[in-house]
């Protein structure tokens, strides 16, 4: 049985200081104590910080919006140190933030307690009144590098997400959406991959990890 006392506290800010420009910023800190019944209780000291900036070019056709984001979730450099430093996102909607391919739905488990750094950008565009395009680009790194065979790996890889949504003018309750995601592993990609750890990458002299692809289509009916 797991003994667990965890407190998460922080702040979230959003605003639009200039016409077309918006921002979101957040910071959370976790404290407490946690331990299995067979182990000594350890302290929790973890944090999450995030920043998003978006600018809408309202005078251009399609009103494109260009944005950038940075997310930092702390990780454990030394799991045996007596202090748990990996941030737990608890019941968060991680699909919305850390890539639509869902490699990081369960943090800290999906990064083996090493945290996550996600830096990237987003472009949205409506070239036609009924057509909406979204493009996300992510670069993932571990907040705390993972050591394997005397090497320390941090760079997990990149992800590119493209989502196309069609909303026909004559069917206000109907929308059709298609999405494609590509994940391109780097040095630490195999260390935290599904079914890992496997740190055999081109950088370490082993075989390169293959890209992974995720695609979907769906029809939405909304009755208001």
C-alpha positions in Angstrom: 0.0 0.0 0.0 1.3 3.5 -0.9 1.4 6.2 1.8 0.9 9.5 0.1 0.5 13.1 1.2 0.8 15.6 -1.6 0.0 19.3 -1.8 -0.1 21.2 -5.1 -0.3 25.0 -5.0 0.4 27.7 -7.6 -0.9 30.5 -9.8 -2.3 30.9 -13.3 -2.4 34.1 -15.2 -3.8 35.1 -18.6 -4.2 38.4 -20.5 -4.1 40.4 -23.6 -1.8 43.4 -23.1 -1.9 44.5 -26.8 -4.3 44.1 -29.6 -3.8 40.6 -31.1 -1.4 39.5 -28.4 -2.3 37.1 -25.6 -0.4 35.2 -23.0 -0.9 32.4 -20.4 1.5 31.7 -17.6 1.4 29.2 -14.8 3.5 28.0 -11.9 2.8 25.1 -9.5 4.8 23.7 -6.6 4.3 20.2 -5.1 5.2 19.3 -1.5 4.5 16.5 0.9 5.7 13.0 1.7 5.3 9.7 -0.1 6.5 6.1 0.3 5.6 2.5 -0.2 4.8 0.5 2.9 8.2 -1.2 2.6 10.3 2.0 2.3 11.3 5.0 4.2 9.0 8.0 3.5 10.6 10.7 1.3 9.9 14.3 0.8 8.3 15.8 -2.3 9.7 19.0 -3.8 8.7 19.4 -7.5 7.5 22.2 -9.7 5.8 22.9 -13.0 6.2 26.2 -15.0 4.6 27.1 -18.3 4.3 30.0 -20.7 2.3 30.5 -23.9 2.3 33.5 -26.2 0.0 34.0 -29.2 -0.4 36.7 -31.8 -3.3 36.9 -34.2 -2.7 38.7 -37.5 -6.3 40.0 -37.8 -5.7 42.1 -40.9 -4.4 39.1 -43.0 -6.7 36.7 -44.9 -7.6 33.7 -42.8 -6.6 35.6 -39.6 -3.5 33.4 -38.9 -2.4 33.0 -35.3 1.2 32.3 -34.4 2.2 31.1 -31.0 5.0 29.7 -28.9 5.1 27.7 -25.7 7.4 26.4 -23.0 6.6 23.8 -20.4 8.9 22.6 -17.7 8.1 19.7 -15.3 10.9 18.9 -12.9 12.4 15.5 -12.7 14.6 13.3 -10.5 18.4 13.4 -11.1 18.9 10.9 -8.3 15.8 8.9 -7.3 17.7 7.6 -4.2 18.4 11.0 -2.8 15.5 11.0 -0.3 13.6 13.8 -2.1 11.1 13.2 -4.9 11.6 15.9 -7.4 9.5 14.7 -10.3 6.3 16.6 -10.8 3.1 14.6 -10.9 0.4 16.0 -13.3 -2.2 14.0 -11.3 -5.5 14.0 -13.4 -4.4 16.5 -16.0 -5.5 16.6 -19.7 -2.0 16.0 -21.0 -3.2 15.1 -24.5 -4.0 18.8 -24.9 -0.5 20.1 -24.1 2.2 17.5 -24.7 1.5 16.3 -28.2 -1.5 14.6 -29.8 0.4 11.2 -30.2 -0.1 10.8 -26.4 3.5 9.7 -25.5 3.2 11.7 -22.3 -0.3 11.1 -20.9 1.0 9.8 -17.6 3.7 12.0 -16.1 6.0 11.1 -14.3 5.6 7.4 -15.4 6.0 8.1 -19.1 9.3 9.8 -18.6 10.5 7.4 -15.9 10.4 10.1 -13.3 12.8 12.4 -15.3 10.3 15.2 -15.9 9.8 16.9 -19.2 10.8 20.1 -21.1 8.5 20.9 -24.1 9.4 23.8 -26.3 7.5 24.5 -29.5 5.2 26.6 -31.6 1.7 26.6 -33.0 0.2 28.0 -36.2 -3.6 28.2 -36.8 -5.3 29.4 -39.9 -8.7 29.6 -41.5 -8.1 29.8 -45.2 -11.8 29.3 -45.9 -14.8 30.1 -43.6 -15.5 26.4 -43.2 -11.9 25.2 -43.0 -9.6 25.4 -40.0 -5.9 24.3 -39.9 -3.7 23.7 -36.9 0.0 22.9 -36.9 2.0 22.1 -33.7 5.7 21.5 -33.4 7.2 20.1 -30.2 10.8 19.5 -29.1 10.9 17.2 -26.0 13.8 16.9 -23.6 14.1 15.3 -20.1 14.4 17.8 -17.3 16.8 15.4 -15.6 19.0 13.4 -18.0 18.9 9.6 -17.8 22.2 7.7 -17.5 22.8 4.4 -19.4 26.1 2.7 -19.8 28.0 5.7 -18.7 26.2 8.1 -21.1 23.7 10.8 -20.1 20.7 11.3 -22.4 18.3 14.2 -22.4 16.9 14.8 -25.9 13.7 12.7 -26.4 12.7 13.9 -29.8 10.3 16.0 -31.9 6.6 15.7 -32.7 4.7 17.4 -35.4 0.9 17.5 -35.3 -1.4 18.6 -38.1 -5.2 18.9 -37.6 -7.7 19.8 -40.3 -11.3 20.6 -39.4 -14.1 21.2 -41.8 -17.4 22.8 -40.7 -19.9 22.9 -43.6 -22.0 26.1 -43.6 -25.2 24.3 -44.3 -24.8 21.8 -41.4 -24.1 23.9 -38.3 -24.2 20.8 -36.0 -21.7 18.8 -38.1 -17.9 19.0 -38.3 -15.3 16.6 -39.8 -11.8 16.4 -38.5 -8.7 14.6 -39.6 -5.3 14.6 -37.8 -1.8 13.3 -38.4 1.1 13.2 -35.9 4.7 12.2 -36.5 7.1 11.4 -33.6 10.8 11.5 -34.4 12.9 10.0 -31.5 16.4 11.3 -30.6 19.1 10.2 -28.2 16.8 9.7 -25.1 13.8 8.6 -27.1 14.4 4.9 -26.6 15.0 5.4 -22.9 11.5 6.4 -22.2 9.7 4.8 -25.2 6.7 2.6 -24.7 8.0 -0.8 -23.5 11.4 0.8 -22.7 14.0 1.4 -21.5 16.0 1.0 -24.8 18.7 3.6 -25.3 20.1 2.1 -28.5 20.1 5.1 -30.8 22.3 6.3 -33.7 24.1 8.6 -31.3 25.2 5.7 -29.1 26.3 3.6 -32.0 23.2 1.4 -32.1 20.3 1.3 -34.6 18.3 4.4 -35.0 14.8 4.5 -33.6 12.1 4.6 -36.3 9.6 7.4 -36.4 6.1 6.7 -35.1 2.9 7.8 -36.8 -0.6 8.4 -35.5 -3.6 9.4 -37.7 -7.3 9.7 -37.2 -10.6 11.0 -38.7 -13.8 11.7 -36.8 -17.2 13.2 -37.4 -18.7 15.4 -34.6 -22.4 16.1 -34.1 -23.2 18.8 -31.6 -26.7 19.6 -30.5 -27.0 22.9 -28.6 
